[in-house]
Amino acid sequence: MKLDHYWMPFTDNRRFKGRPRLVASAKGMYYTTVEGKQVLDGLATLWCVNAGHGHPRIVEAIRRQAGELDFGSSFGLGHPLPFVLAERIAALAPRGMEHVFFTNSGSEAIDTAMKIAVAYHRLRGEGTRTRFIGRERSYHGVNIGGTSLGGVAANRKAYSGILMPGIDHLRHTHDAKRRFVRGCAETGAELADELEERLIPLHDASNIAAVVVDPVAASGGVLVPPKGYLARLREICSRHGILLVFDEVITGWGRLGAPFAAQHFGVEPDLITFAKGITSGAVPLGGVIVRKAIYETFMHAQGAGMEFFHGYTYSGHPLACAAGLAALEAYAEEKLFDIPLAGRFEDGVHALKGLPHVVDCRNLGFIGAVELEPRPGAPGARAYETFEKCWERGVFVRPMGDALAFCPPLIAESKHLEQMFGTVAEVLKTLS
Ligand SMILES: Cc1ncc(COP(=O)(O)O)c(C=O)c1O
């Protein structure tokens, strides 16, 4: 097999192809590599596989569905599955969030949410509300909308000239002086005030459609919001008629011990974007959960005809919906959103404190990171080397700049957490 023809996404292709890491199969918590080695999946692959790999219920649902209806469109011709799945999702969503628009990915969910927000304001006669506020170090996928809203500099810099106009950013919530905090920091809620003190006066609320934040900025380095921060954003948005969008592509589907971060934090957004864990990663599926009043504004709009000129060929794809329904059943049956080992996970992350190069540990629910001191002149190199060495020792954790992220499937047992943190600790002791 030649490795040359496949241009791998978000990968150092030259480095990878010189030293490939290829998996052949996966079951439960483990991959099997093409060489036959077992590797523990410490990142639910890409923050997705919440029910563990090859879950029999999900596998069987996909198999069955492929034989029954391989593809059915949702453009003016429906099939039952997306209706059933939307109803199940609405039942898990925060109060009053009753409608679901399906996409194929998180990036598409974000662009869809942006269009819903702008079209909603226009229908209400507030068509000047077209601006968006994102946040530094947030990640919202790779489409132009999400890249523009996002605040990870490396993802933006090559495209600076084609990013969307009309987008401003809040400061990120990470305070480098506040290290080794378990869960949410006690102080820092006032960071949200920047919205009302700087950005709203600058742009005027009448021009702002929505504020979009990932409740825990995962890809940006696992940055956990301070206590009260999200609630304060909510209050400010409500005061100024601005929609609040939670990008729950990672925090949704049990990652924080509740269906959504919105419920974990007790903060009700207007729109929630989701993807990844909805099918436990088995088939691509994303979407936007919409507050009832917003949906009804579209449905009560004057004039007959299509209410929202938007959709993807594969919105509500039967295989994806079948996988989604099966994943939700697995989550409920196995009570996976309870994450009883969250305390052990937190202890495991923070046990890395004091090891060589460790400058911070962060966690919430079943997501965490250890941050390493960068090598002079080589940012990210130490974390990358840790990742490679952990892989060699049979554990997959993901480097993100100078941090290493942990996000195991929700089925992880104590022995898996011990293997993951134990291997990382061993490797850290070997690094220069
Ligand atoms: C918070 C968040 N939003 C959006 C996305 C983009 O999702 P996708 O890669 O499915 O387009 C991601 C992906 O990691 C994400 O973490």
The ligand as an ORCA input file, in Angstrom:
! r2SCAN-3c Opt
* xyz 0 1
  C     -16.309     22.303     19.542
  C     -16.189     21.807     18.140
  N     -16.943     22.346     17.185
  C     -16.893     21.929     15.920
  C     -16.050     20.918     15.541
  C     -15.979     20.474     14.123
  O     -16.550     19.226     13.965
  P     -16.237     18.374     12.649
  O     -14.796     18.023     12.688
  O     -17.179     17.199     12.780
  O     -16.586     19.227     11.491
  C     -15.228     20.322     16.504
  C     -14.307     19.231     16.138
  O     -13.459     18.804     16.897
  C     -15.288     20.778     17.823
  O     -14.511     20.270     18.775
*
